[in-house]
């Protein structure tokens, strides 16, 4: 088994019996919710997006577009791509 990516905490992997270390729909929803709340409460603060070296390369575009940018848009913020 390859070591799981660090975007997912070891406790989450253990509790949800995940072995592949890939983000789940629950984790995507939770992360999106947190970003959405942050942007709503601090609209003048920008986000510096760094998906991290531990996120597998093929997951990076989807994570940025489907989780981060989508949450910013839901919060009424704007993203500059």
PDB file with SEQRES, HELIX, SHEET and CRYST1 records, atoms N, CA, C and O in Angstrom:
SEQRES   1 A   81  UNK UNK UNK UNK UNK UNK UNK UNK UNK UNK UNK UNK UNK          
SEQRES   2 A   81  UNK UNK UNK UNK UNK UNK UNK UNK UNK UNK UNK UNK UNK          
SEQRES   3 A   81  UNK UNK UNK UNK UNK UNK UNK UNK UNK UNK UNK UNK UNK          
SEQRES   4 A   81  UNK UNK UNK UNK UNK UNK UNK UNK UNK UNK UNK UNK UNK          
SEQRES   5 A   81  UNK UNK UNK UNK UNK UNK UNK UNK UNK UNK UNK UNK UNK          
SEQRES   6 A   81  UNK UNK UNK UNK UNK UNK UNK UNK UNK UNK UNK UNK UNK          
SEQRES   7 A   81  UNK UNK UNK                                                  
HELIX    1 AA1 UNK A   10  UNK A   15  1                                   6    
HELIX    2 AA2 UNK A   25  UNK A   41  1                                  17    
HELIX    3 AA3 UNK A   57  UNK A   62  1                                   6    
HELIX    4 AA4 UNK A   63  UNK A   69  3                                   7    
HELIX    5 AA5 UNK A   70  UNK A   74  1                                   5    
CRYST1    1.000    1.000    1.000  90.00  90.00  90.00 P 1           1          
ATOM      1  N   UNK A   1       0.843  -1.183   0.000  1.00  0.00           N  
ATOM      2  CA  UNK A   1       0.000   0.000   0.000  1.00  0.00           C  
ATOM      3  C   UNK A   1       0.884   1.240   0.000  1.00  0.00           C  
ATOM      4  O   UNK A   1       1.817   1.348   0.796  1.00  0.00           O  
ATOM      5  N   UNK A   2       0.586   2.169  -0.893  1.00  0.00           N  
ATOM      6  CA  UNK A   2       1.298   3.438  -0.926  1.00  0.00           C  
ATOM      7  C   UNK A   2       0.862   4.295   0.248  1.00  0.00           C  
ATOM      8  O   UNK A   2      -0.278   4.191   0.700  1.00  0.00           O  
ATOM      9  N   UNK A   3       1.753   5.140   0.747  1.00  0.00           N  
ATOM     10  CA  UNK A   3       1.328   6.020   1.833  1.00  0.00           C  
ATOM     11  C   UNK A   3       0.235   6.965   1.348  1.00  0.00           C  
ATOM     12  O   UNK A   3       0.327   7.483   0.235  1.00  0.00           O  
ATOM     13  N   UNK A   4      -0.795   7.203   2.153  1.00  0.00           N  
ATOM     14  CA  UNK A   4      -1.881   8.082   1.731  1.00  0.00           C  
ATOM     15  C   UNK A   4      -1.398   9.517   1.598  1.00  0.00           C  
ATOM     16  O   UNK A   4      -0.441   9.933   2.251  1.00  0.00           O  
ATOM     17  N   UNK A   5      -2.075  10.260   0.745  1.00  0.00           N  
ATOM     18  CA  UNK A   5      -1.730  11.664   0.599  1.00  0.00           C  
ATOM     19  C   UNK A   5      -2.067  12.401   1.881  1.00  0.00           C  
ATOM     20  O   UNK A   5      -2.997  12.021   2.593  1.00  0.00           O  
ATOM     21  N   UNK A   6      -1.319  13.450   2.177  1.00  0.00           N  
ATOM     22  CA  UNK A   6      -1.513  14.172   3.427  1.00  0.00           C  
ATOM     23  C   UNK A   6      -2.704  15.112   3.413  1.00  0.00           C  
ATOM     24  O   UNK A   6      -3.003  15.738   4.430  1.00  0.00           O  
ATOM     25  N   UNK A   7      -3.390  15.223   2.285  1.00  0.00           N  
ATOM     26  CA  UNK A   7      -4.577  16.067   2.273  1.00  0.00           C  
ATOM     27  C   UNK A   7      -5.659  15.440   3.155  1.00  0.00           C  
ATOM     28  O   UNK A   7      -6.563  16.127   3.630  1.00  0.00           O  
ATOM     29  N   UNK A   8      -5.554  14.141   3.362  1.00  0.00           N  
ATOM     30  CA  UNK A   8      -6.486  13.426   4.228  1.00  0.00           C  
ATOM     31  C   UNK A   8      -5.761  13.045   5.505  1.00  0.00           C  
ATOM     32  O   UNK A   8      -4.704  12.414   5.463  1.00  0.00           O  
ATOM     33  N   UNK A   9      -6.318  13.420   6.617  1.00  0.00           N  
ATOM     34  CA  UNK A   9      -5.712  13.115   7.908  1.00  0.00           C  
ATOM     35  C   UNK A   9      -5.742  11.616   8.186  1.00  0.00           C  
ATOM     36  O   UNK A   9      -6.707  10.941   7.829  1.00  0.00           O  
ATOM     37  N   UNK A  10      -4.707  11.094   8.812  1.00  0.00           N  
ATOM     38  CA  UNK A  10      -4.664   9.656   9.115  1.00  0.00           C  
ATOM     39  C   UNK A  10      -5.882   9.161   9.894  1.00  0.00           C  
ATOM     40  O   UNK A  10      -6.358   8.052   9.654  1.00  0.00           O  
ATOM     41  N   UNK A  11      -6.384   9.962  10.812  1.00  0.00           N  
ATOM     42  CA  UNK A  11      -7.555   9.544  11.601  1.00  0.00           C  
ATOM     43  C   UNK A  11      -8.791   9.379  10.714  1.00  0.00           C  
ATOM     44  O   UNK A  11      -9.578   8.452  10.907  1.00  0.00           O  
ATOM     45  N   UNK A  12      -8.959  10.282   9.738  1.00  0.00           N  
ATOM     46  CA  UNK A  12     -10.073  10.178   8.792  1.00  0.00           C  
ATOM     47  C   UNK A  12      -9.944   8.891   7.986  1.00  0.00           C  
ATOM     48  O   UNK A  12     -10.921   8.163   7.807  1.00  0.00           O  
ATOM     49  N   UNK A  13      -8.744   8.615   7.503  1.00  0.00           N  
ATOM     50  CA  UNK A  13      -8.507   7.394   6.724  1.00  0.00           C  
ATOM     51  C   UNK A  13      -8.859   6.163   7.557  1.00  0.00           C  
ATOM     52  O   UNK A  13      -9.506   5.239   7.064  1.00  0.00           O  
ATOM     53  N   UNK A  14      -8.437   6.156   8.806  1.00  0.00           N  
ATOM     54  CA  UNK A  14      -8.715   5.021   9.690  1.00  0.00           C  
ATOM     55  C   UNK A  14     -10.214   4.876   9.958  1.00  0.00           C  
ATOM     56  O   UNK A  14     -10.766   3.785   9.819  1.00  0.00           O  
ATOM     57  N   UNK A  15     -10.871   5.971  10.342  1.00  0.00           N  
ATOM     58  CA  UNK A  15     -12.294   5.908  10.705  1.00  0.00           C  
ATOM     59  C   UNK A  15     -13.188   5.548   9.525  1.00  0.00           C  
ATOM     60  O   UNK A  15     -14.212   4.888   9.696  1.00  0.00           O  
ATOM     61  N   UNK A  16     -12.802   5.980   8.331  1.00  0.00           N  
ATOM     62  CA  UNK A  16     -13.622   5.718   7.153  1.00  0.00           C  
ATOM     63  C   UNK A  16     -13.107   4.543   6.334  1.00  0.00           C  
ATOM     64  O   UNK A  16     -13.566   4.288   5.220  1.00  0.00           O  
ATOM     65  N   UNK A  17     -12.133   3.826   6.917  1.00  0.00           N  
ATOM     66  CA  UNK A  17     -11.585   2.619   6.295  1.00  0.00           C  
ATOM     67  C   UNK A  17     -11.153   2.850   4.850  1.00  0.00           C  
ATOM     68  O   UNK A  17     -11.478   2.081   3.946  1.00  0.00           O  
ATOM     69  N   UNK A  18     -10.412   3.933   4.670  1.00  0.00           N  
ATOM     70  CA  UNK A  18      -9.879   4.266   3.352  1.00  0.00           C  
ATOM     71  C   UNK A  18      -8.443   3.781   3.270  1.00  0.00           C  
ATOM     72  O   UNK A  18      -7.663   3.981   4.201  1.00  0.00           O  
ATOM     73  N   UNK A  19      -8.096   3.154   2.175  1.00  0.00           N  
ATOM     74  CA  UNK A  19      -6.716   2.719   2.004  1.00  0.00           C  
ATOM     75  C   UNK A  19      -6.024   3.446   0.863  1.00  0.00           C  
ATOM     76  O   UNK A  19      -4.795   3.453   0.791  1.00  0.00           O  
ATOM     77  N   UNK A  20      -6.795   4.058  -0.029  1.00  0.00           N  
ATOM     78  CA  UNK A  20      -6.170   4.670  -1.196  1.00  0.00           C  
ATOM     79  C   UNK A  20      -5.710   6.101  -0.941  1.00  0.00           C  
ATOM     80  O   UNK A  20      -4.901   6.623  -1.707  1.00  0.00           O  
ATOM     81  N   UNK A  21      -6.199   6.747   0.108  1.00  0.00           N  
ATOM     82  CA  UNK A  21      -5.775   8.098   0.430  1.00  0.00           C  
ATOM     83  C   UNK A  21      -6.334   9.165  -0.487  1.00  0.00           C  
ATOM     84  O   UNK A  21      -5.899  10.316  -0.427  1.00  0.00           O  
ATOM     85  N   UNK A  22      -7.292   8.811  -1.340  1.00  0.00           N  
ATOM     86  CA  UNK A  22      -7.875   9.797  -2.256  1.00  0.00           C  
ATOM     87  C   UNK A  22      -9.027  10.526  -1.562  1.00  0.00           C  
ATOM     88  O   UNK A  22      -9.719   9.944  -0.727  1.00  0.00           O  
ATOM     89  N   UNK A  23      -9.231  11.794  -1.907  1.00  0.00           N  
ATOM     90  CA  UNK A  23     -10.332  12.552  -1.304  1.00  0.00           C  
ATOM     91  C   UNK A  23     -11.687  11.907  -1.613  1.00  0.00           C  
ATOM     92  O   UNK A  23     -11.925  11.445  -2.729  1.00  0.00           O  
ATOM     93  N   UNK A  24     -12.555  11.884  -0.627  1.00  0.00           N  
ATOM     94  CA  UNK A  24     -13.894  11.319  -0.780  1.00  0.00           C  
ATOM     95  C   UNK A  24     -14.897  12.454  -1.003  1.00  0.00           C  
ATOM     96  O   UNK A  24     -14.568  13.618  -0.775  1.00  0.00           O  
ATOM     97  N   UNK A  25     -16.106  12.132  -1.441  1.00  0.00           N  
ATOM     98  CA  UNK A  25     -17.129  13.168  -1.564  1.00  0.00           C  
ATOM     99  C   UNK A  25     -17.378  13.896  -0.233  1.00  0.00           C  
ATOM    100  O   UNK A  25     -17.604  15.106  -0.226  1.00  0.00           O  
ATOM    101  N   UNK A  26     -17.340  13.177   0.875  1.00  0.00           N  
ATOM    102  CA  UNK A  26     -17.529  13.807   2.183  1.00  0.00           C  
ATOM    103  C   UNK A  26     -16.421  14.825   2.454  1.00  0.00           C  
ATOM    104  O   UNK A  26     -16.698  15.927   2.929  1.00  0.00           O  
ATOM    105  N   UNK A  27     -15.196  14.473   2.163  1.00  0.00           N  
ATOM    106  CA  UNK A  27     -14.074  15.378   2.384  1.00  0.00           C  
ATOM    107  C   UNK A  27     -14.151  16.589   1.457  1.00  0.00           C  
ATOM    108  O   UNK A  27     -13.840  17.707   1.869  1.00  0.00           O  
ATOM    109  N   UNK A  28     -14.560  16.375   0.219  1.00  0.00           N  
ATOM    110  CA  UNK A  28     -14.732  17.488  -0.714  1.00  0.00           C  
ATOM    111  C   UNK A  28     -15.825  18.429  -0.230  1.00  0.00           C  
ATOM    112  O   UNK A  28     -15.656  19.647  -0.271  1.00  0.00           O  
ATOM    113  N   UNK A  29     -16.948  17.874   0.230  1.00  0.00           N  
ATOM    114  CA  UNK A  29     -18.040  18.703   0.743  1.00  0.00           C  
ATOM    115  C   UNK A  29     -17.609  19.499   1.967  1.00  0.00           C  
ATOM    116  O   UNK A  29     -17.922  20.684   2.080  1.00  0.00           O  
ATOM    117  N   UNK A  30     -16.901  18.861   2.876  1.00  0.00           N  
ATOM    118  CA  UNK A  30     -16.444  19.531   4.096  1.00  0.00           C  
ATOM    119  C   UNK A  30     -15.451  20.654   3.776  1.00  0.00           C  
ATOM    120  O   UNK A  30     -15.563  21.759   4.308  1.00  0.00           O  
ATOM    121  N   UNK A  31     -14.494  20.367   2.916  1.00  0.00           N  
ATOM    122  CA  UNK A  31     -13.517  21.383   2.540  1.00  0.00           C  
ATOM    123  C   UNK A  31     -14.198  22.542   1.828  1.00  0.00           C  
ATOM    124  O   UNK A  31     -13.898  23.703   2.104  1.00  0.00           O  
ATOM    125  N   UNK A  32     -15.112  22.234   0.915  1.00  0.00           N  
ATOM    126  CA  UNK A  32     -15.854  23.278   0.215  1.00  0.00           C  
ATOM    127  C   UNK A  32     -16.663  24.135   1.172  1.00  0.00           C  
ATOM    128  O   UNK A  32     -16.710  25.357   1.032  1.00  0.00           O  
ATOM    129  N   UNK A  33     -17.299  23.494   2.144  1.00  0.00           N  
ATOM    130  CA  UNK A  33     -18.078  24.231   3.143  1.00  0.00           C  
ATOM    131  C   UNK A  33     -17.179  25.183   3.941  1.00  0.00           C  
ATOM    132  O   UNK A  33     -17.541  26.337   4.170  1.00  0.00           O  
ATOM    133  N   UNK A  34     -16.021  24.701   4.358  1.00  0.00           N  
ATOM    134  CA  UNK A  34     -15.099  25.540   5.138  1.00  0.00           C  
ATOM    135  C   UNK A  34     -14.630  26.745   4.323  1.00  0.00           C  
ATOM    136  O   UNK A  34     -14.583  27.863   4.836  1.00  0.00           O  
ATOM    137  N   UNK A  35     -14.289  26.521   3.071  1.00  0.00           N  
ATOM    138  CA  UNK A  35     -13.848  27.625   2.216  1.00  0.00           C  
ATOM    139  C   UNK A  35     -14.990  28.603   1.980  1.00  0.00           C  
ATOM    140  O   UNK A  35     -14.789  29.817   2.010  1.00  0.00           O  
ATOM    141  N   UNK A  36     -16.185  28.076   1.745  1.00  0.00           N  
ATOM    142  CA  UNK A  36     -17.352  28.922   1.524  1.00  0.00           C  
ATOM    143  C   UNK A  36     -17.625  29.813   2.735  1.00  0.00           C  
ATOM    144  O   UNK A  36     -17.891  31.004   2.578  1.00  0.00           O  
ATOM    145  N   UNK A  37     -17.562  29.257   3.914  1.00  0.00           N  
ATOM    146  CA  UNK A  37     -17.778  30.038   5.145  1.00  0.00           C  
ATOM    147  C   UNK A  37     -16.696  31.100   5.320  1.00  0.00           C  
ATOM    148  O   UNK A  37     -16.989  32.237   5.688  1.00  0.00           O  
ATOM    149  N   UNK A  38     -15.448  30.725   5.055  1.00  0.00           N  
ATOM    150  CA  UNK A  38     -14.337  31.660   5.186  1.00  0.00           C  
ATOM    151  C   UNK A  38     -14.525  32.848   4.257  1.00  0.00           C  
ATOM    152  O   UNK A  38     -14.386  33.996   4.679  1.00  0.00           O  
ATOM    153  N   UNK A  39     -14.840  32.580   2.990  1.00  0.00           N  
ATOM    154  CA  UNK A  39     -15.017  33.652   2.008  1.00  0.00           C  
ATOM    155  C   UNK A  39     -16.225  34.514   2.372  1.00  0.00           C  
ATOM    156  O   UNK A  39     -16.197  35.728   2.171  1.00  0.00           O  
ATOM    157  N   UNK A  40     -17.276  33.906   2.902  1.00  0.00           N  
ATOM    158  CA  UNK A  40     -18.460  34.665   3.305  1.00  0.00           C  
ATOM    159  C   UNK A  40     -18.157  35.602   4.472  1.00  0.00           C  
ATOM    160  O   UNK A  40     -18.628  36.739   4.501  1.00  0.00           O  
ATOM    161  N   UNK A  41     -17.381  35.125   5.417  1.00  0.00           N  
ATOM    162  CA  UNK A  41     -17.098  35.918   6.618  1.00  0.00           C  
ATOM    163  C   UNK A  41     -15.955  36.910   6.423  1.00  0.00           C  
ATOM    164  O   UNK A  41     -15.894  37.923   7.119  1.00  0.00           O  
ATOM    165  N   UNK A  42     -15.066  36.637   5.503  1.00  0.00           N  
ATOM    166  CA  UNK A  42     -13.915  37.511   5.259  1.00  0.00           C  
ATOM    167  C   UNK A  42     -13.810  37.805   3.761  1.00  0.00           C  
ATOM    168  O   UNK A  42     -12.861  37.365   3.112  1.00  0.00           O  
ATOM    169  N   UNK A  43     -14.775  38.547   3.207  1.00  0.00           N  
ATOM    170  CA  UNK A  43     -14.820  38.740   1.756  1.00  0.00           C  
ATOM    171  C   UNK A  43     -13.639  39.533   1.187  1.00  0.00           C  
ATOM    172  O   UNK A  43     -13.342  39.418  -0.002  1.00  0.00           O  
ATOM    173  N   UNK A  44     -12.978  40.317   1.998  1.00  0.00           N  
ATOM    174  CA  UNK A  44     -11.870  41.111   1.472  1.00  0.00           C  
ATOM    175  C   UNK A  44     -10.522  40.400   1.573  1.00  0.00           C  
ATOM    176  O   UNK A  44      -9.499  40.947   1.159  1.00  0.00           O  
ATOM    177  N   UNK A  45     -10.515  39.202   2.114  1.00  0.00           N  
ATOM    178  CA  UNK A  45      -9.272  38.433   2.234  1.00  0.00           C  
ATOM    179  C   UNK A  45      -9.162  37.505   1.031  1.00  0.00           C  
ATOM    180  O   UNK A  45     -10.111  36.791   0.708  1.00  0.00           O  
ATOM    181  N   UNK A  46      -8.041  37.511   0.385  1.00  0.00           N  
ATOM    182  CA  UNK A  46      -7.829  36.654  -0.775  1.00  0.00           C  
ATOM    183  C   UNK A  46      -7.383  35.268  -0.366  1.00  0.00           C  
ATOM    184  O   UNK A  46      -6.994  35.034   0.778  1.00  0.00           O  
ATOM    185  N   UNK A  47      -7.443  34.371  -1.299  1.00  0.00           N  
ATOM    186  CA  UNK A  47      -6.975  33.000  -1.072  1.00  0.00           C  
ATOM    187  C   UNK A  47      -5.747  32.753  -1.932  1.00  0.00           C  
ATOM    188  O   UNK A  47      -5.739  33.062  -3.123  1.00  0.00           O  
ATOM    189  N   UNK A  48      -4.734  32.207  -1.335  1.00  0.00           N  
ATOM    190  CA  UNK A  48      -3.565  31.759  -2.078  1.00  0.00           C  
ATOM    191  C   UNK A  48      -3.720  30.246  -2.214  1.00  0.00           C  
ATOM    192  O   UNK A  48      -3.677  29.518  -1.223  1.00  0.00           O  
ATOM    193  N   UNK A  49      -3.895  29.793  -3.420  1.00  0.00           N  
ATOM    194  CA  UNK A  49      -4.191  28.384  -3.636  1.00  0.00           C  
ATOM    195  C   UNK A  49      -2.924  27.609  -3.902  1.00  0.00           C  
ATOM    196  O   UNK A  49      -2.201  27.867  -4.864  1.00  0.00           O  
ATOM    197  N   UNK A  50      -2.675  26.667  -3.042  1.00  0.00           N  
ATOM    198  CA  UNK A  50      -1.556  25.748  -3.195  1.00  0.00           C  
ATOM    199  C   UNK A  50      -2.093  24.363  -2.827  1.00  0.00           C  
ATOM    200  O   UNK A  50      -2.237  24.054  -1.644  1.00  0.00           O  
ATOM    201  N   UNK A  51      -2.388  23.534  -3.817  1.00  0.00           N  
ATOM    202  CA  UNK A  51      -2.985  22.243  -3.497  1.00  0.00           C  
ATOM    203  C   UNK A  51      -2.065  21.330  -2.700  1.00  0.00           C  
ATOM    204  O   UNK A  51      -2.520  20.346  -2.117  1.00  0.00           O  
ATOM    205  N   UNK A  52      -0.798  21.643  -2.672  1.00  0.00           N  
ATOM    206  CA  UNK A  52       0.125  20.846  -1.873  1.00  0.00           C  
ATOM    207  C   UNK A  52       0.820  19.783  -2.681  1.00  0.00           C  
ATOM    208  O   UNK A  52       0.284  19.258  -3.657  1.00  0.00           O  
ATOM    209  N   UNK A  53       2.004  19.483  -2.260  1.00  0.00           N  
ATOM    210  CA  UNK A  53       2.774  18.476  -2.978  1.00  0.00           C  
ATOM    211  C   UNK A  53       2.256  17.075  -2.725  1.00  0.00           C  
ATOM    212  O   UNK A  53       2.629  16.141  -3.436  1.00  0.00           O  
ATOM    213  N   UNK A  54       1.406  16.910  -1.725  1.00  0.00           N  
ATOM    214  CA  UNK A  54       0.930  15.569  -1.409  1.00  0.00           C  
ATOM    215  C   UNK A  54      -0.327  15.176  -2.185  1.00  0.00           C  
ATOM    216  O   UNK A  54      -0.708  14.006  -2.182  1.00  0.00           O  
ATOM    217  N   UNK A  55      -0.976  16.134  -2.846  1.00  0.00           N  
ATOM    218  CA  UNK A  55      -2.143  15.804  -3.656  1.00  0.00           C  
ATOM    219  C   UNK A  55      -1.644  15.248  -4.981  1.00  0.00           C  
ATOM    220  O   UNK A  55      -0.809  15.861  -5.647  1.00  0.00           O  
ATOM    221  N   UNK A  56      -2.152  14.102  -5.353  1.00  0.00           N  
ATOM    222  CA  UNK A  56      -1.697  13.466  -6.588  1.00  0.00           C  
ATOM    223  C   UNK A  56      -1.985  14.391  -7.771  1.00  0.00           C  
ATOM    224  O   UNK A  56      -3.036  15.028  -7.831  1.00  0.00           O  
ATOM    225  N   UNK A  57      -1.050  14.456  -8.699  1.00  0.00           N  
ATOM    226  CA  UNK A  57      -1.107  15.400  -9.803  1.00  0.00           C  
ATOM    227  C   UNK A  57      -2.413  15.329 -10.588  1.00  0.00           C  
ATOM    228  O   UNK A  57      -2.966  16.364 -10.960  1.00  0.00           O  
ATOM    229  N   UNK A  58      -2.908  14.129 -10.842  1.00  0.00           N  
ATOM    230  CA  UNK A  58      -4.139  14.010 -11.631  1.00  0.00           C  
ATOM    231  C   UNK A  58      -5.371  14.492 -10.864  1.00  0.00           C  
ATOM    232  O   UNK A  58      -6.411  14.736 -11.476  1.00  0.00           O  
ATOM    233  N   UNK A  59      -5.279  14.634  -9.552  1.00  0.00           N  
ATOM    234  CA  UNK A  59      -6.410  15.127  -8.748  1.00  0.00           C  
ATOM    235  C   UNK A  59      -6.401  16.644  -8.589  1.00  0.00           C  
ATOM    236  O   UNK A  59      -7.421  17.229  -8.224  1.00  0.00           O  
ATOM    237  N   UNK A  60      -5.278  17.283  -8.854  1.00  0.00           N  
ATOM    238  CA  UNK A  60      -5.123  18.710  -8.586  1.00  0.00           C  
ATOM    239  C   UNK A  60      -6.110  19.598  -9.340  1.00  0.00           C  
ATOM    240  O   UNK A  60      -6.773  20.414  -8.700  1.00  0.00           O  
ATOM    241  N   UNK A  61      -6.247  19.485 -10.677  1.00  0.00           N  
ATOM    242  CA  UNK A  61      -7.180  20.381 -11.375  1.00  0.00           C  
ATOM    243  C   UNK A  61      -8.626  20.233 -10.883  1.00  0.00           C  
ATOM    244  O   UNK A  61      -9.326  21.229 -10.698  1.00  0.00           O  
ATOM    245  N   UNK A  62      -9.061  19.009 -10.675  1.00  0.00           N  
ATOM    246  CA  UNK A  62     -10.416  18.784 -10.189  1.00  0.00           C  
ATOM    247  C   UNK A  62     -10.629  19.355  -8.805  1.00  0.00           C  
ATOM    248  O   UNK A  62     -11.680  19.931  -8.521  1.00  0.00           O  
ATOM    249  N   UNK A  63      -9.630  19.198  -7.933  1.00  0.00           N  
ATOM    250  CA  UNK A  63      -9.742  19.718  -6.564  1.00  0.00           C  
ATOM    251  C   UNK A  63      -9.849  21.238  -6.580  1.00  0.00           C  
ATOM    252  O   UNK A  63     -10.678  21.814  -5.876  1.00  0.00           O  
ATOM    253  N   UNK A  64      -9.015  21.881  -7.378  1.00  0.00           N  
ATOM    254  CA  UNK A  64      -9.035  23.344  -7.435  1.00  0.00           C  
ATOM    255  C   UNK A  64     -10.346  23.840  -8.039  1.00  0.00           C  
ATOM    256  O   UNK A  64     -10.981  24.735  -7.482  1.00  0.00           O  
ATOM    257  N   UNK A  65     -10.756  23.273  -9.168  1.00  0.00           N  
ATOM    258  CA  UNK A  65     -11.961  23.736  -9.855  1.00  0.00           C  
ATOM    259  C   UNK A  65     -13.249  23.326  -9.153  1.00  0.00           C  
ATOM    260  O   UNK A  65     -14.144  24.147  -8.954  1.00  0.00           O  
ATOM    261  N   UNK A  66     -13.340  22.052  -8.779  1.00  0.00           N  
ATOM    262  CA  UNK A  66     -14.598  21.517  -8.260  1.00  0.00           C  
ATOM    263  C   UNK A  66     -14.816  21.782  -6.768  1.00  0.00           C  
ATOM    264  O   UNK A  66     -15.954  21.770  -6.298  1.00  0.00           O  
ATOM    265  N   UNK A  67     -13.753  22.016  -6.035  1.00  0.00           N  
ATOM    266  CA  UNK A  67     -13.890  22.240  -4.596  1.00  0.00           C  
ATOM    267  C   UNK A  67     -13.627  23.696  -4.239  1.00  0.00           C  
ATOM    268  O   UNK A  67     -14.496  24.363  -3.678  1.00  0.00           O  
ATOM    269  N   UNK A  68     -12.444  24.192  -4.558  1.00  0.00           N  
ATOM    270  CA  UNK A  68     -12.063  25.534  -4.118  1.00  0.00           C  
ATOM    271  C   UNK A  68     -12.813  26.622  -4.887  1.00  0.00           C  
ATOM    272  O   UNK A  68     -13.503  27.439  -4.277  1.00  0.00           O  
ATOM    273  N   UNK A  69     -12.688  26.644  -6.217  1.00  0.00           N  
ATOM    274  CA  UNK A  69     -13.367  27.690  -7.000  1.00  0.00           C  
ATOM    275  C   UNK A  69     -14.880  27.619  -6.844  1.00  0.00           C  
ATOM    276  O   UNK A  69     -15.544  28.652  -6.761  1.00  0.00           O  
ATOM    277  N   UNK A  70     -15.426  26.412  -6.803  1.00  0.00           N  
ATOM    278  CA  UNK A  70     -16.880  26.266  -6.644  1.00  0.00           C  
ATOM    279  C   UNK A  70     -17.342  26.849  -5.310  1.00  0.00           C  
ATOM    280  O   UNK A  70     -18.394  27.485  -5.252  1.00  0.00           O  
ATOM    281  N   UNK A  71     -16.585  26.645  -4.252  1.00  0.00           N  
ATOM    282  CA  UNK A  71     -16.947  27.188  -2.935  1.00  0.00           C  
ATOM    283  C   UNK A  71     -16.876  28.708  -2.931  1.00  0.00           C  
ATOM    284  O   UNK A  71     -17.735  29.370  -2.349  1.00  0.00           O  
ATOM    285  N   UNK A  72     -15.863  29.260  -3.573  1.00  0.00           N  
ATOM    286  CA  UNK A  72     -15.739  30.722  -3.650  1.00  0.00           C  
ATOM    287  C   UNK A  72     -16.928  31.308  -4.410  1.00  0.00           C  
ATOM    288  O   UNK A  72     -17.480  32.330  -4.001  1.00  0.00           O  
ATOM    289  N   UNK A  73     -17.324  30.674  -5.505  1.00  0.00           N  
ATOM    290  CA  UNK A  73     -18.475  31.158  -6.275  1.00  0.00           C  
ATOM    291  C   UNK A  73     -19.766  31.065  -5.472  1.00  0.00           C  
ATOM    292  O   UNK A  73     -20.584  31.983  -5.509  1.00  0.00           O  
ATOM    293  N   UNK A  74     -19.955  29.970  -4.750  1.00  0.00           N  
ATOM    294  CA  UNK A  74     -21.172  29.823  -3.927  1.00  0.00           C  
ATOM    295  C   UNK A  74     -21.244  30.901  -2.858  1.00  0.00           C  
ATOM    296  O   UNK A  74     -22.329  31.337  -2.476  1.00  0.00           O  
ATOM    297  N   UNK A  75     -20.090  31.326  -2.381  1.00  0.00           N  
ATOM    298  CA  UNK A  75     -20.047  32.353  -1.334  1.00  0.00           C  
ATOM    299  C   UNK A  75     -20.235  33.755  -1.912  1.00  0.00           C  
ATOM    300  O   UNK A  75     -20.306  34.730  -1.164  1.00  0.00           O  
ATOM    301  N   UNK A  76     -20.315  33.858  -3.218  1.00  0.00           N  
ATOM    302  CA  UNK A  76     -20.506  35.170  -3.834  1.00  0.00           C  
ATOM    303  C   UNK A  76     -19.193  35.863  -4.138  1.00  0.00           C  
ATOM    304  O   UNK A  76     -19.179  37.029  -4.533  1.00  0.00           O  
ATOM    305  N   UNK A  77     -18.106  35.164  -3.958  1.00  0.00           N  
ATOM    306  CA  UNK A  77     -16.801  35.723  -4.276  1.00  0.00           C  
ATOM    307  C   UNK A  77     -16.503  35.550  -5.746  1.00  0.00           C  
ATOM    308  O   UNK A  77     -17.299  34.984  -6.496  1.00  0.00           O  
ATOM    309  N   UNK A  78     -15.376  36.033  -6.140  1.00  0.00           N  
ATOM    310  CA  UNK A  78     -15.000  35.863  -7.537  1.00  0.00           C  
ATOM    311  C   UNK A  78     -13.633  35.222  -7.584  1.00  0.00           C  
ATOM    312  O   UNK A  78     -12.790  35.470  -6.722  1.00  0.00           O  
ATOM    313  N   UNK A  79     -13.420  34.416  -8.566  1.00  0.00           N  
ATOM    314  CA  UNK A  79     -12.126  33.764  -8.719  1.00  0.00           C  
ATOM    315  C   UNK A  79     -11.494  34.287  -9.992  1.00  0.00           C  
ATOM    316  O   UNK A  79     -12.173  34.489 -10.999  1.00  0.00           O  
ATOM    317  N   UNK A  80     -10.212  34.501  -9.944  1.00  0.00           N  
ATOM    318  CA  UNK A  80      -9.483  34.915 -11.152  1.00  0.00           C  
ATOM    319  C   UNK A  80      -8.639  33.739 -11.585  1.00  0.00           C  
ATOM    320  O   UNK A  80      -7.686  33.359 -10.904  1.00  0.00           O  
ATOM    321  N   UNK A  81      -8.984  33.179 -12.696  1.00  0.00           N  
ATOM    322  CA  UNK A  81      -8.256  32.007 -13.208  1.00  0.00           C  
ATOM    323  C   UNK A  81      -7.226  32.454 -14.184  1.00  0.00           C  
ATOM    324  O   UNK A  81      -6.500  31.628 -14.737  1.00  0.00           O  
TER     325      UNK A  81                                                      
END                                                                             
